[in-house]
Amino acid sequence: MKKKILFILFLLAIFTSSYGGNIVLVSAAGYKKPIQEIANLYETEHRAELDMMFGNMSQVINYVKNASSIDFVVGDRKFLDKSGIKFQNYKILGKGVLAIAYRKGLEMSSSEDILNGDIKKILVPDAKKAIYGAAAMEYLNKKNYYEQLKDKLMFVQTVPQVSSYLITGEADVGFINLTDALALKDKIGGYILVDEKDYSDIVISLGVIENKSASVNEFLEFLKKDNVQGILKKYGIGQ
């Protein structure tokens, strides 16, 4: 079954074509793998298509504000609450976890190893556009690491961009979410979890814009299934 999956690299405000009645879900890029896996399961079980788009939270919010026929938005609850988008309700998918990932050939045993002089380039998602960038900056400032590391920091838009640099070895270390770290564990050197006391809680939620249609309500019921919860837990965000 062929799906329409668009990765938002910039705001696609000109994208106005009809979705033909399919459920439409827009998500933060850091959750692309679990959302796609859940979508595949839904499509198989219900013989229906789910249209998806991915980007950083700033892109997601801007897109939703300039498009119609969007049913669901997945992202951090704080970003969704302050987005200005009117959601009918939310479904909590799980808790986001910040990780420090590192390239192959590098070893880290604790988060403090980020201060190691051998580390030359550290990638951070944009704090204004990506929740894990905001969490990373919160952590760096709380630990008083920012001043020591500011000349090594490089900012990019999304978590997947950080991961791609680590995979190719173009960066030594990067802040990503546990979801991406688990998905890429064979392609990177490894990862260290940041102490959850050092950044604000990240509540990953599905915002429901409208739930009037039978298919939207059907999808919400589908998310309660044990095998869906299993996918979320596999990617480190299950409840």
BELKASUL-V311505 format. One record per residue. N is the residue number from 1. PSI is psi as a letter, one per 40 degrees, with the letter a starting at -180 (999 if undefined). OMEGA is omega in whole degrees, 0 to 359 (NA if undefined). Layout:
N|PSI|OMEGA  N|PSI|OMEGA
This chain:
1|h|185  2|h|179  3|i|173  4|h|181  5|h|182  6|h|176  7|h|184  8|h|175  9|d|171  10|i|182  11|h|181  12|g|184  13|d|183  14|e|182  15|h|187  16|e|184  17|i|181  18|i|179  19|e|175  20|f|176  21|e|177  22|i|170  23|h|181  24|h|182  25|h|177  26|h|188  27|i|169  28|h|186  29|d|181  30|e|181  31|f|183  32|d|184  33|d|179  34|d|179  35|d|178  36|d|180  37|d|177  38|d|179  39|d|178  40|d|180  41|d|179  42|d|182  43|d|179  44|d|184  45|d|187  46|e|180  47|f|180  48|i|180  49|i|178  50|h|179  51|h|186  52|i|175  53|i|184  54|i|176  55|a|173  56|i|187  57|d|177  58|d|178  59|d|180  60|d|183  61|d|179  62|d|180  63|d|182  64|d|180  65|d|184  66|e|181  67|i|177  68|i|175  69|f|174  70|h|182  71|d|187  72|i|173  73|h|179  74|h|178  75|a|179  76|h|185  77|d|181  78|d|178  79|d|181  80|d|182  81|d|183  82|e|185  83|d|186  84|e|177  85|h|180  86|h|177  87|h|176  88|d|177  89|i|180  90|i|167  91|h|179  92|h|179  93|d|180  94|a|184  95|h|178  96|i|183  97|h|180  98|h|179  99|i|171  100|h|181  101|i|181  102|i|184  103|i|173  104|i|182  105|e|179  106|i|179  107|h|174  108|h|179  109|e|177  110|i|181  111|d|179  112|e|179  113|e|177  114|e|179  115|e|180  116|h|182  117|e|179  118|e|180  119|h|186  120|d|183  121|h|181  122|h|182  123|h|180  124|h|172  125|i|180  126|h|185  127|d|180  128|e|186  129|d|185  130|h|185  131|d|181  132|d|170  133|d|177  134|d|179  135|d|179  136|d|180  137|d|177  138|d|179  139|d|182  140|d|180  141|d|181  142|d|180  143|e|182  144|f|179  145|d|189  146|d|182  147|d|180  148|d|188  149|e|190  150|d|180  151|e|180  152|e|185  153|h|175  154|h|185  155|h|177  156|i|188  157|d|189  158|i|174  159|d|179  160|d|176  161|d|176  162|d|182  163|d|182  164|d|177  165|d|179  166|d|180  167|d|181  168|e|181  169|e|180  170|e|174  171|i|181  172|d|188  173|i|176  174|i|176  175|h|179  176|i|175  177|i|180  178|d|179  179|d|181  180|d|180  181|d|179  182|d|181  183|d|187  184|e|190  185|d|179  186|e|184  187|e|179  188|i|181  189|d|181  190|a|180  191|i|176  192|h|177  193|h|176  194|h|178  195|h|184  196|e|176  197|e|186  198|e|174  199|i|183  200|i|179  201|h|177  202|h|183  203|h|182  204|h|187  205|i|171  206|h|179  207|h|181  208|h|180  209|d|174  210|i|177  211|f|180  212|d|186  213|i|180  214|d|182  215|d|178  216|d|179  217|d|177  218|d|180  219|d|178  220|d|177  221|d|179  222|d|182  223|e|180  224|e|186  225|i|183  226|d|182  227|d|174  228|d|177  229|d|177  230|d|177  231|d|180  232|d|180  233|d|179  234|d|181  235|e|171  236|e|180  237|e|182  238|i|179  239|999|NA
